[in-house]
Amino acid sequence: EVHSVEHQASIDAFANARFELPQETLQAGDEVVAGLAAPAAVEQNEEIQQKQNQEEAEVEKDPFAASDAINKPQE
């Protein structure tokens, strides 16, 4: 019974604890996140551009693609 009371008191104390980080620490974390997010965004943009280039290359190879697109019924 003694240990359960101590355990419950420890749980209550930890649940009500508040941690404050200095502003410098928060700013440093924001800079790290921005540094990690930028390369991922660049990679996604490169993949999108590669797909668009492939689609454009396919369209250029087919001389009848424009007439097929005009004659195709709307879906």
Secondary structure by P-SEA (a helix, b strand, c coil): caaaaaaaaaaaaaaabbbbbcaaaaaaaaaaaaaaaaaaaaaaaaaaaaaaaaaaaaaaaccaaaaaaaacccc
